[in-house]
Amino acid sequence: MSIILARFRQPKRAPLPERRQIFLYILFSISLFTLAAIVFDTAIGKAGLVPDRLLLIVATTMTRFGEADWCLVISFILILKGSALARLATTVRQRCRGVFVTIIGAHAFLSIALSGLAVNLLKRAFGRARPGQFGLDGAFHFTPFASISQFESFPSGHSTTMGAVFMIAALLLPRYRVGVLVVALWFGMTRVVVGAHYPSDVIAGLCFGAGFTWLLARFLACYGLGFRLDATGTPILRQKLI
């Protein structure tokens, strides 16, 4: 860990994300979930739960993927494994590998934990009614800081975790990022199928989790920690996974 912390005392190797890049991503995200809200949210609220029992069972199983606890445990184990490898290493190469694994685990842990904490604060601040309240409040009723689950729909916390996890996967396996995006949408929309969220909640959560994770990777890349920046300013791994 001392090697990792020492990096932050060194000058940055690349500038932090430009404001223009962040602005364009935020604009894209807002446009996407606003469009989803206008086109789909009211229709979903009127439709209610999916009547197909088998589809509901499958969606209920898939939506558990968005629970952060298992992700955090795996990330923490990765941190411990990397730290042990670096400490017990007998060669410089093994030690560098251990440090690399530790950083990747820390990036995953912090991405999931911090984005989850932030989105939970946002959910309470917005206080959007869930689809179960549609008959009483409609699709666009907000009660800020109501502090009850029925008014914590936007953004989706499960979808935020999914967005973070799938962005981590996209960074680790860039060849498959299109497939990762498709799978992320499928898993995210299970929150709509089970009646927990509107489509715009899911889109907002996915964008928030993915964006947070990408920015954290880019921040680490500025210090040469686990990632580096390519010619376009995109964070990529400093070493091969395997």
Secondary structure, DSSP 8 states (H G I E B T S, - for coil): -HHHHHHTTS--SS----HHHHHHHHHHHHHHHHHHIIIIIHHHHHH-S-S-HHHHHHHHHHHGGG-HHHHHHHHHHHHHHHHHHHHH-SSHHHHHHHHHHHHHHHHHHHHHHHHHHHHHHHHHHH-B--GGGHHHH-TT-B-TT--SGGG--SS-HHHHHHHHHHHHHHHH-GGGHHHHHHHHHHHHHHHHHTTS--HHHHHHHHHHHHHHHHHHHHHHHHTTSSEEE-TTS-EEESS---
